[in-house]
Amino acid sequence: MTVRVRFAPSPTGFIHLGNVRAALVNWMFASQQGGEFILRIDDTDLVRSTKEYEDAIRADLKWLGVSWADTFNQSARFDRYNELVAKLKADGRLYPCFETSEELDLKRKVQLGRGMPPVYDRAGLLLTEDEITAFEAEGRKPHWRFKLDLPGKAEWTDLIRGDVSIDLASVSDPILIRGDGSFLYTLPSVIDDIDYNISHIVRGEDHVTNSAVQIQVFEALGGQVPKMAHFALLTGKGGEGLSKRYGAMSIAEYRDSAGLEPMSIISLLARVGTSEPIEAFAESSELIQGFDFAKFSRGTAKLDPEDLELLNARIMHELPFEAVSERLSGLGFTEVLWDGIKANLHKVSEAADWLAMINGPVTPLIEDADHMAVCAGLLPEGVLDTESWKTWTSAIKDATGVKGKALFMPLRLALTGQQHGPDMKTLLPLIGRERVMKRLMGERA
């Protein structure tokens, strides 16, 4: 069996970590299995769906390195959906209901007050033609419910949760078509999964009950029920729901405002909620190779956004120059310069700050001008290279007896104006003899 999975975002907003986790899990599984990842745009809500959000979703996935074998928009398939709606109506599996939202709310309150589960009472099935005509004369538009085959249970072996059994008597007949004629999620999704031969449905555990209902819709349409896997939803590190503070920033914000590398997001989302430790990966191939539904926890998946910053820093320290050269073009960066400063970077955007320190002007921080004058006199002759720092500091130590931090820190402060930074043996030749001498003399250069 060829593995075919899908990610189905609605273009009604920008995607965030929770959305992207579903995309990554599906994509990694398909990649590992040599299968196909399908991008389905769920834009049946024609009022709220926009081209701007759709384009942003595609751009965010491409930035993360997620590619798809096929893509389509549900808004282009209304004829197909209506064709199968006619079949379900003819088969008696779709029936009209005329209750208003207020009437349904009242029914639920009465049921709850009697200690009963708030399950739809199937009053729509008992309507006579005269009653339907009367409702229509009032101007009421029917919504259409799918008639579940009762009594019965929906059962499957979930690839993450194990054996699942849901008594369908505890579930209301789902509304598949609203009163205005628009589709809810369930029916178009099942039709698409059948038509595109989706083999596995992989999504959050909040869809478990939906899956139970959809199994019967698959069967009513004569489709093969895909295998299923439901993973735990992301929460904040304290178990709270995601918010702007806890991971609900859009992917675009993480990319453009926070300046994160895509692999920091992939590294975190590929491991959160699994039995494996969260580590920084420079590329996704190792994560794909080790993908296994058996590693997913059935408990919560707690996310700490601060991990993204830590992972990003670790990834930065390993990034080769060719991975960032295009982003740094025009700034005068070389591979030597990049390799010299990357261990001190948390983000690529910080590289320009270190370049500014090298090229100056820098205001030297000097406490003992006489000592700096001695140091200047001991600077090795000729062009400075990566061996010059060791030669120079050894000469200063021999001449003055100063050693350790008392030797190195005053030089760093004089040459960079900062207490911390890249290795001075790398910085010294990059700063260059002329600027080194000026800064040792206290000049802003």
N, C-alpha and C positions, 0 to 999 in steps of 0.2 A: 504493500500500500504506500502510495506517495503521500508524504506529509504535506498538507496544505493548511495553513493557518491564516488568520486575518486580524488586523487591528482596525477598529471601526470608530474613529473619533467623529464627533459632531462639530462642524465648523461654526460654533456659536460663541467661541472664545479661544484664548490662547491656551495651549496645552501646558501642563505642569508636571511635576515629578510623578504624581500618581498615575496620570495618563500615560506618560512615557514608560513607566515601569511595565505596563501591560504590553506596550509595543516591543520593548526590549526582550521580555520573557518569550513572547511569540517568535520574534526574529531569531533569538539565539537558539531556541528549540528547532526551528525550521532549518537554520544554518547547520546545526550539528547533525541533523538527520538527512541532509542533502535534499531538503524539501523546498517549498515555496511559501513566501510571505506575501500576503495580499493586503494592500491598503484600500479600505473601503471608506468612502466619505459618506457619513450618515446625515445627509442634508434634506431629509423629508420635511423638516420644519423650514418652510420657505421664507417665513417672516424673519426668523432669527439667524438663519445661516447666511454667511457672507463669503464672497470671494477672497476678501482680505484675510479672514481667519483660515480659510482653506489653504491659501498660498503660504501662510505662516506655519501651518502644520507640516506641510511638505518641506519647507525650508529647515524647520527644526529637526525633523527626522534625518534629512540629508546631512546636516551639521554633525549629528551624532554618529553618522556613518551607517545608518539604517537604510537599506535599499529594498525595493519591492519588485516582485516578478510581474505583478499586474495591479492595476488600480482602476476604480470606477466610482461614480457618484450614484447614490440611490435615486436622486431626483431625475435621472435619465431612465428609470425603470418602472415608472408608474403604470404603464400599460401592462407589464408583466405582473405586477402586484394585483391589479384589477382583474386580470384573467383568472388568477387563483382565488381571489375573493369570490368570484362568481361560482367557482367549483365548491368552495366551502359552504356557500349559501345553499347551493343545490343539494349538497350532501347533508344539510341540516346541522352543520357544525358552527355556523355563524347565525346568531339570532338578534333581532333588534330589541333595544331597551329604551324606554323613554323617561326614566327617572331623571330629575334634575339633580345637580350636585347637592342641593339642600335636602332633597328627599332621601338621597343616599346617606348623607351624614346623619339624618334622623334615624334611619334604619340601623345604622351602626351603633348609635348611642343606645337605642332600645335593646339591641342584642347584648351589648356590653353590660347594660344595667341588669339584665337577666342572667349574667354570668355565662353567656354564650359567645363563641368566637364570632368576630365581625365578618362573616362570610356572606356573599351575595345570595339572596334567597331564590334566585332564578324566576322571579316574578315575570320577567320578560317572556319566558317560555309559555306562560299561561294566557297571554294576551289573545283575545279574539280579533278577527278582522275588523269588527265594528269598533273595538277599543282602539286599535291602531289607527283607524280612520279618524276617530275623534281626537286623538293626540295630534295627528297631522293637521287637522283643522284648526287646532290651537296654535299651530306654527311650530310645534316641537319637531326637532330633528333627532332621529334615533342614533344612539351609539350602538356599536355592534360587539357582542361578546362571543368568545369562543366557548362552545359547549364541551367541557371536559368529560371524558368517558369515566363515569363513576358507577360503583365504587372502584377504587383502584389506587395503586401506588406507583410513583415514579422512582425507579431504582437504577443505579449505575455504580460502577467502580471508578471513583474519582482518582486521577493520577496523583493527587496530593492528599485529599481528605479520606481516601479509602472508600469503603462501601457506604453509599448514601441511599436512604429510603425516605420518601416524603409522601405522607398520606394526602392525596389530592382532595379529599373531603374537607381538609383544613384550609383549602385555597379557593378563593372566588374564581368563577369563570372570568378570565381576563378580558378586558376591553382591548380589542385590536384596532378598531376604527372609531375615531371621535365623532361627535355630532356634526362637526363641520366637514366631515369626510376625510380628514387627514389621518395618516397612519401613526399608531404608536410604534415603539421600537420593535416589538416582538415579531409581527408578521413579516415585514420586509427583511428582517434579519434572517429568519428561517428560510425564506424563499431564496435569498442570496446564498446562504450556506449550501443549500441543495444545488443551485445552479452552478456554483463555482467549486463544487466538490470539496468543501471544507472537511478535512478529516478530524481535526481537533479544535475544540473551543476552549481557549485558555484565557481566563479573566478572573476578576476579583470575587471573593466569597459573597459579596452582596448580591450576586446574581444566582445563587444556588436555587432559590425558589423559582426564579425566572426559568432556569434550566429545566426544572421539573415540568413546568407548563409547556415549554418549548418542545420537549420530547413528544408530547401528544400532538403538537402542531406538525412536527416532522412526520409523524406517522400518518396523520390525516391527509397530508399532501403526498404520501408515498415516498418520502425521502429517507435516506439512511441517516440514522442519528449519529453525529460525530462523537468521538471520545471526548471526555471533559476533564478539565483541571481547574480548580478554583483556589487561588492563593489568597493569603491573609492580606487585608488592606493595610496601607501605610498609616501610621500614627506618628505624632511627635514623640520625643524620647520619654515623656512622662505618660504616654498613652492618650494624650489629647488629640483632637482632630487637627488635620493640617491647616495651617494658616499662613499668612505672609511670613510670619516669623519662623514657622516650622514647615518649610518645604513646599508651600503652595505658590511660591513665585513662579512665573512662567519660565519656560526654557529660554525664551528670548532674553528675559531679564538676567538669568544666570550667564548667558553668553555675552550680552552687550553691556550690561551694567556691572555685573559682578566680575566679568572677565575670566570666567572659568574655562578650562579645557574640557572638551566633550568627554574625554576618558575619565575625568573625575566623576562625572555623573554616571557613566556606564559602570565604573568600578563600584560605586556605592549601590546602585540599584540592582546590579547583578547578584549581589551577595546579601543585601538586607533581607531579613526574614528567612534566611537559610541557616544551615548548620555550619557553614564555612565562614572564616574570618573575613572581615572587610579589609582589603588590601588595595594598593595602587597598582594599576596595570597601564602600561603604555599603549597597548593595543588589545583589541577584543578577542583575538584568536584563542588565547588560553582560556578565557572565560567561556567561550563557545564550546571548546573541547571538553571542559569539565562540567557542562550543564547536565543536571539530573533532577527531575521532579522529586525524587526521593529525598533530596537535600532540603526541600522546602519545609518550613515549620508549619504546623497547623495552628500555632498560637499567633500572637501579634507580630507585626513587622514594624519595629520602632526605628524611626529615622531621626538622626541628629544632623541638622544642616551644617553644623560646625565641622562634621567629618568631610564635607565637600572641600572646605578650605585646606584641611590637612592633606587630603588626597591630592588636591591640585598642586600643592607645594612639592610633594614627593614626585609627582609626574613631571613637574617643571625641571627638577634636578636631573632627570634622565633624558629629557627631550634633545634630540640631535638638532644641529643648526638647520638642516634642510627642512625640519618640521615647522620652523618659525621664520625662515629667511624672507618669505613673501610678506609676512606681516611686519617685518622690520625693515623692509626695503626703503631706501631713501634716507635712512638714519645713519648710514655709514658703519653698520655692524659687519663684523667678520666672524668667521668660525672661532678664531682664537679668542676674540672678545666675548662671544656668547659662552664658550666653554669656561671662561674665567669668571663669569658673573652668575651663571644659572643656578649654582648651588645656594645663592642668596635670594633667589626670586620666589615669590609666591604666585605671581602672575606674569604673563608676557609683558603686560603694560608697564610693569615696574622697570623693565630693561632700559627704557629711555632715561629714567632717573639716574641709573648708574653711568650711562653714557655721558650725561650732563656733568656728573662728578668728574669723570675722566677728562673731558674736554674743557671743563671749567666754564666760567670762572668759579673758583672755590675760595672761600674765606678761611685761611689756615687758623687752627686753634693752637697757639703756642704759649706755653707758660715760661719757658727758659730760652730766650733768644740766643744767648751765648752758646748753649748746648747745641741748638740747631745750626749755628754757624760752624761749629766743629763737625757736625754730621755732614754738612754740605761739603766741607773740605775733604771728607773721606769718601764721597760718592765715586764709584768706579769711573774711570775714563771711558770715552767712546760711547757706542750705542748700547743702551741698556737692554738686557734680555732677562729671561726667567731665572738665570743664575746670579744676576746682579744683586738681588735682595739679600741672599745668603752671604755673598762676598762683602757687601756693604755693612750689614749688621755685625758680622764677625769682626770687621775692622773697627767699628764703633766700640764694641765690647772690649777689644784689646786696648784701645786708646783711652777709654774712660772708666772701664770696670763696671759699667752699667749693664745689666742683663735682665732677661725675663720680660715681664710686663712693663717694667720701668724703662726698658729699652724700646720695645715694639710699640707701645701705646702712644707715646709722644710723636713718633714718626707717623703713625696712622692719622692722628689728629691733625698734624701739620699738612699732610698730603691729601687727605680726603675730607677733613672737617667733621668726621664721624667716628664713633667709637667702634662700630662694627661694619663688616663688609666683606667683599671677596678677598681671597688670599693676596697678600701684598706682593708676593713674588710675581703674580700675574698682573696686578695693577701697575706696578712700577714701570715696566716697559711701555705699557699702554698710555700712561700719563706722559712719559717722555722726559728726556733730560731737561729741556728748557723749562717746562712747567714745574718739574720737581725742584729745580734750583730756586725758582721764583717763590714757590710756596714755602720752602725752607727758610727763605729770607723774610717771610711774613707778608709777601705780596699777594694780592688777590689775583689769582691766575687760573 
